[in-house]
Amino acid sequence: MFLANLLIALREGLEAALVVSIIVAYLVKSDRRDALPKLWVGVGLAALVPLIVGAILTWGPKTLTFQAQEILGGSLSFVAVGMVTWMIFWMGKNARELKGEIEGSLSKTLSGDSSGWGVVWIAVIAVGREGVETALFVWATVRSSIENSTMQTTLGVLTGLLIAIVLGVLLYQGAVRINFRVFFAVTGYFLVLVAAGIVAYGVGDFQEAGVLPGIMDHAWDLSDHLPATTSPLHWLYVLLQAMFQFNLQPTVLQMVGWLLYIVPVLVLLTIQIRGPRRRPKVTAPAE
């Protein structure tokens, strides 16, 4: 649970840190340092957004019936998967143009707003979006894991965010360089595997709520082969379950959902990472 949430927070946190570093660099180069305090106000407000979302997700469903909780949990699991999947492909496609898009937005905002308060809303939207995705995805991974350790989850998220902040500062100062193509590719594959497990868990939620059938139709049952808690293989199972929601008794419908998500997404992600194939140049024959 620690490692899974660390990587999730690192990925989303570094994306937010990149956005902030681009905004800071633009304001400094544009001689608009007066807008920097307003930027940090926006970042602070954006940091409150995932905290509010996390509080609602943690305590809100407790007042609902069991069926309503399962339906809400399954629905939010699919929302989390959809948001993260969209962000994986969006960053892969627009990472190179990200700086130009943000600077263009800042230019329009500052040209019509001499006070610089428009920067606050740019920071709230850009950073807050990453925060909401992180909160929702972490909530989904924790809910679907048997290892519900609040301490490990919290430490994982905080460590990932701390590393992302440090890397963001070092990137801004030019002290470190990261191959973002490799970084987003590796973390993209990891998040797809995590998301596939959440899809299966969300299907299970709907089955337990009676929305989908087949709650007792298991694809396989390996529970009798679970190693003892003293065995190293047991800890391997715990690790796989915590990171990828590995299930010893998945239903047939859960496996169908898992395959329907992971196969096309992995194929599309691989195609995007490899990029379009370049056609070989055809040279005219010498006369």
C-alpha positions in Angstrom: 0.0 0.0 0.0 2.9 2.4 0.8 4.7 1.9 -2.5 1.5 2.0 -4.6 0.3 5.3 -3.1 3.8 6.8 -3.2 4.0 6.2 -7.0 0.5 7.6 -7.5 1.2 10.7 -5.5 4.7 11.1 -7.2 3.2 11.0 -10.6 0.3 13.4 -10.0 2.4 15.6 -7.7 5.2 16.0 -10.3 2.6 16.9 -12.9 1.3 19.7 -10.6 4.9 20.7 -9.7 5.7 21.1 -13.5 2.7 23.3 -13.9 3.7 25.5 -11.0 7.3 25.8 -12.1 6.2 26.8 -15.6 4.0 29.5 -14.1 6.7 30.8 -11.8 9.3 30.9 -14.6 6.8 32.8 -16.9 6.0 35.4 -14.2 9.7 35.9 -13.5 10.6 36.3 -17.1 7.7 38.6 -17.7 8.7 40.8 -14.8 5.5 40.1 -13.0 6.9 39.0 -9.7 4.1 40.9 -8.1 1.8 38.0 -9.1 3.9 35.4 -7.3 2.3 35.8 -3.9 -1.1 35.4 -5.6 0.1 32.2 -7.3 1.0 30.7 -3.9 -2.5 31.7 -2.7 -3.9 29.7 -5.6 -1.7 26.7 -4.8 -2.8 26.8 -1.2 -6.5 26.9 -2.2 -5.9 24.1 -4.6 -4.3 22.0 -1.8 -7.5 22.3 0.2 -9.6 20.8 -2.6 -8.3 17.2 -2.3 -8.6 17.4 1.5 -12.2 18.3 1.2 -12.8 15.6 -1.4 -11.0 13.1 0.8 -13.1 14.0 3.9 -16.3 13.6 1.9 -15.2 10.2 0.5 -14.2 9.0 4.0 -17.1 10.1 6.2 -19.9 10.8 3.7 -20.8 7.2 2.7 -21.0 6.0 6.4 -24.6 7.4 6.7 -25.8 5.3 3.7 -27.2 1.8 3.6 -24.9 -1.1 2.6 -26.4 -1.3 -0.9 -26.0 2.5 -1.4 -22.4 2.4 -0.2 -21.6 -0.4 -2.6 -23.2 1.4 -5.5 -21.5 4.7 -4.6 -18.2 2.9 -4.1 -18.4 1.1 -7.5 -19.4 4.3 -9.3 -16.6 6.4 -7.8 -14.1 3.6 -8.6 -15.1 3.9 -12.3 -14.9 7.7 -12.1 -11.4 7.4 -10.6 -10.3 5.0 -13.3 -11.8 7.2 -16.0 -10.0 10.4 -14.7 -6.6 8.8 -14.3 -6.8 7.0 -17.7 -7.7 10.3 -19.4 -4.8 12.0 -17.7 -2.3 9.3 -18.7 -3.2 9.7 -22.3 -3.5 13.5 -22.1 -0.1 14.0 -20.6 1.5 11.6 -23.1 0.0 13.6 -25.9 0.4 17.1 -24.6 3.5 17.0 -22.4 5.6 18.7 -25.0 3.1 21.5 -25.6 2.2 21.9 -22.0 4.6 24.9 -21.5 3.2 26.8 -24.5 -0.4 26.2 -23.5 0.1 27.4 -19.9 2.2 30.5 -21.0 -0.5 31.3 -23.6 -3.2 31.1 -20.9 -1.1 33.3 -18.6 -0.5 35.9 -21.3 -4.2 36.3 -21.9 -5.0 36.4 -18.2 -2.3 38.9 -17.3 -3.0 41.2 -20.3 -6.5 41.8 -19.2 -5.9 41.7 -15.4 -3.2 44.0 -14.2 -3.7 42.9 -10.6 -2.6 39.4 -11.3 -5.4 37.7 -9.4 -6.3 35.6 -12.5 -3.2 33.6 -11.8 -4.9 32.3 -8.7 -7.6 30.6 -10.7 -5.1 29.1 -13.1 -3.3 27.6 -10.2 -6.5 26.4 -8.5 -7.7 24.7 -11.7 -4.4 23.2 -12.7 -3.1 22.0 -9.3 -6.6 21.3 -7.9 -7.4 18.9 -10.7 -4.3 16.8 -10.0 -5.2 16.9 -6.3 -8.7 15.6 -6.9 -7.4 12.8 -9.1 -4.9 11.8 -6.5 -7.5 11.8 -3.7 -10.0 9.9 -5.7 -7.5 7.3 -7.0 -5.9 6.8 -3.6 -9.3 6.4 -2.0 -10.2 3.7 -4.6 -6.9 1.8 -4.0 -7.3 1.9 -0.3 -10.9 0.8 -0.4 -10.1 -2.1 -2.7 -7.2 -3.4 -0.6 -7.2 -5.8 2.3 -4.2 -3.9 3.7 -6.1 -0.9 5.1 -3.2 0.7 7.0 -3.9 4.4 7.5 -0.3 5.0 8.5 1.2 3.3 5.4 -1.3 5.0 3.1 -0.6 8.5 4.6 3.2 8.0 4.6 3.1 6.8 1.0 1.1 9.8 -0.2 3.2 12.3 1.8 6.5 10.8 0.7 5.4 10.8 -3.0 4.3 14.5 -2.8 7.5 15.5 -1.0 9.6 13.9 -3.6 7.5 15.6 -6.3 8.0 19.0 -4.7 11.7 18.5 -4.3 12.0 17.4 -8.0 9.9 20.4 -9.1 12.2 22.8 -7.3 15.3 21.1 -8.7 13.8 21.1 -12.2 13.1 24.8 -12.0 16.6 25.6 -10.8 18.1 23.4 -13.5 19.8 21.2 -11.0 18.3 18.0 -12.3 16.9 16.7 -15.6 14.3 14.0 -16.0 13.5 12.1 -19.1 9.7 12.7 -18.9 9.0 10.4 -21.8 10.4 7.5 -19.9 8.9 8.7 -16.6 5.4 9.1 -17.9 5.6 5.8 -19.8 6.7 3.7 -16.8 4.2 5.3 -14.4 1.6 5.1 -17.1 1.9 1.4 -17.3 1.9 1.1 -13.6 -1.3 3.2 -13.2 -3.0 1.1 -15.9 -2.4 -2.1 -13.9 -3.6 -0.4 -10.7 -6.7 0.9 -12.5 -7.5 -2.5 -14.0 -7.7 -3.9 -10.5 -10.0 -1.1 -9.4 -12.3 -1.8 -12.4 -12.6 -5.4 -11.2 -13.2 -4.3 -7.7 -15.9 -1.8 -8.9 -17.6 -4.6 -10.7 -17.6 -6.6 -7.5 -19.2 -3.6 -5.7 -22.1 -3.6 -8.2 -22.5 -7.3 -7.8 -22.6 -7.1 -4.0 -25.3 -4.4 -4.4 -27.3 -6.6 -6.7 -27.0 -4.2 -9.6 -25.0 -6.8 -11.6 -25.5 -10.6 -11.4 -23.0 -13.4 -10.9 -21.7 -12.7 -7.4 -21.2 -16.4 -6.8 -19.9 -17.3 -10.2 -16.2 -17.4 -9.6 -13.7 -17.6 -12.4 -11.4 -19.6 -10.1 -10.9 -20.1 -6.4 -7.3 -20.2 -5.1 -8.1 -19.3 -1.5 -7.1 -22.9 -0.3 -3.6 -22.3 -1.8 -2.9 -19.1 0.1 0.5 -19.5 1.9 0.8 -19.1 5.6 1.4 -15.7 7.0 5.0 -16.8 7.9 5.8 -17.6 4.3 7.5 -15.1 2.0 4.9 -16.0 -0.7 2.2 -14.6 1.6 3.8 -11.2 1.6 4.1 -11.4 -2.2 0.3 -11.9 -2.3 -0.2 -9.0 0.1 2.0 -6.8 -2.1 0.1 -7.8 -5.3 -3.2 -7.3 -3.6 -2.3 -3.9 -2.2 -0.9 -2.6 -5.5 -3.0 -4.3 -8.2 -6.0 -5.7 -6.2 -5.0 -9.3 -7.0 -8.0 -11.5 -6.1 -7.9 -15.2 -5.2 -11.7 -15.5 -5.9 -12.6 -13.2 -8.7 -16.0 -13.6 -10.3 -16.3 -14.2 -14.0 -17.8 -10.7 -14.6 -14.8 -9.2 -12.7 -12.4 -10.9 -15.0 -14.4 -9.8 -18.0 -14.3 -6.2 -16.8 -10.5 -6.4 -16.0 -9.8 -7.7 -19.5 -12.1 -5.3 -21.3 -10.2 -2.4 -19.6 -6.6 -3.5 -19.6 -6.2 -5.0 -23.1 -7.3 -2.0 -25.2 -5.8 0.5 -22.8 -2.4 -1.2 -22.8 -2.4 -1.5 -26.6 -3.4 2.2 -27.1 -0.8 3.3 -24.5 1.9 1.3 -26.2 1.0 2.8 -29.6 1.1 6.3 -28.1 4.5 5.8 -26.4 6.1 4.3 -29.6 4.6 7.1 -31.7 3.7 7.1 -35.3 5.9 4.9 -37.5 8.0 6.9 -39.9 7.7 5.8 -43.5 11.1 5.2 -45.1 12.0 7.8 -47.7 11.8 6.6 -51.2 14.7 7.8 -53.3 14.3 8.2 -57.0 16.4 5.9 -59.1 19.5 7.4 -60.6 19.2 8.0 -64.3 
